[in-house]
Amino acid sequence: MDNKIRQDGLFKELSTLLSKIGLLVVDVRRGIQRDGVNIVVIITNQNLDAGVDECTSAHRLLLPRLAILEDNRAISLEVSTPGLQRNFRDFYEFSLFKGRRCRVYDRQVSDWVEGLIEEVSEEGVVLAKARLVDRKEIMEKYTVKREDIHKAKLAYAWEDMK
């Protein structure tokens, strides 16, 4: 899984701007359309409970800045939250969602492993209270090496809701 998003210029710019109002950038996508630029920004906050108010604040702050950065007034900006079952696009997201439940497809065992993100390092991810999706036994800790992560996503479980 790639670990490149933090090196993207637009990501850096928007992260710096949004950090001043307590928001974290999860992902940024930029696309060119016939009539302008389309930018999608996924945000959260330290409590991982950002909602409509945070998205509105981010939109109001980002749109004028993006018009200057892009030298274009025809900007389509979408600001949203990660949702309950977000597919991870970058390894960086594991560190953002520490403590949350996720599912990781581990190439080593050719199966999905679900657990709480406990520890993240350059080598990989440690999941607590983990289990292979098709099995019942729960492992206290399960480590997935970074190179063995094929894909990952947030997982929703009713018992995790506070």
N, C-alpha and C positions, 0 to 999 in steps of 0.2 A: 504494500500500500504506500502510495506517495506521501511525502512529507514536505511539500513545496509551497503550500498556500501562503505561509507567512513571509515568503520572499517576493510575492507579487506586489508591485507598486501600489495598485489600487487598494488592495487589502490593507497594506501598511497605512496609507493615507486615511482610509475610513476608520480603521481601528483606533488611530490616534485621536481622531475627531470624536468618535462615539465614546471612547473611554472617559472623556471629560463629563459625560452625563451618566456614567455608570453602566454603560452597555458594552457587550463583547460581540465582536464580529465572528460568526461561525463560518460563513462562506460568502464569497462575492463572485458573481458571474457577469460578464460584459459581452454583449453581442451587438453587431451592427445590423441595422435594418435599412430598408430603402429610405425611409423618411426620418431616420435619427438613430439614437443609441438606446439600447435596452439594457438596464442594469438591475440585477436581482441581488438583494442583500439579505442574508439570514442573520438574525441577531438573537442574543439572549442576555441575561444579566447574571450577577454572581449567584443568585438564588435559583437560577434556571427556571424562573417562572414569569418571564417577560410575556406581556400581552398586548392588547390593542393600544393602550396608552403609550407604551414604550415604542411600538412600531410607528405611531403617529409622531412622537417626538423625534425619532430618528429620521423619518421622512422629511420633516420640516427643516431639520438641520442639514441633511445631506443634499437635497435637491439644488439649492443655490451653489453649494460648493462643487457639485458635479458639473453644473452648467459652466463654471469657470474652468475646471480641470479638462473637460471635454471640448471646450470652446464651441459649445453647441447648446442651443436652447430647446431643441427637440429631443428631450430625454424622457424616456419612459422608465420610471423608478418603481420597483416593487420591494417593499420591506416586509418581511414576515419572520415568524418564529420557526424553530426547527420541527415542531410537531412531535407527536408521540412515537413515531416509528421512522425517524429520519435515517436515510441511507448515508453513511459516512462517505465523504469524497476525499478526505485527507486524514492521515494518521494523527495530526494535530487535534482533531475532534475528540479523541479519547481523553486528552488532558482537560478539555473543556467540560466534559460530561462525567468527570470522576464522581463516583458514588451512585451513578444512575445505572439501571439495568440495560444491557446490550446483548446482541447476538453477534457472534463472530463465526464466519465460516473458516474453520481450521483445515488447511490443506493436509496437515500431518495425519489427521484422522478422517478426512473427507466427510466432515459432518459439521453442523452448527453447534456451537457451544454458547449457552446463555448464562449470564451471571452479572454481578455488580462490578463495575470498574473500580478496582481497588488501588492499583499501582500502574503507572505508565513510565516507561523509560525508552531509550533509543533501541534497546534490544527487543522490547515487546510489551505485552499487556498482561497484568495479573487480574483474573476475575475471581471474586469471592462468591461463595455459595453457588458454585457453577455446576452445570449439568449438561451432558450431551442431550440434545433435544429429544431424541428417541429413547432415552433411558431415564429411569427414575432416581438412581442414586445421585446424591448431591456430594460434590467434592468441596472441601473447605476452601482450597485455592487451586486455580488452574492457570497455567502460564501458556500464552500463545506467543510464539516468536513473531516478530514483525514480518519477516519474509514468508511466514506461513499464513498470514492473514490475507485471504482472498477477497472477502468483502465483510462489511460490518454495518450494523444499524442499531438504533435505539430500539429497545423492546418495552412494551407496555405490560405491566402486571398490576392488577387491582390492589394487591397487598402492598405495593410500593407507594401508593398514593397516600399522602399525608393530609 
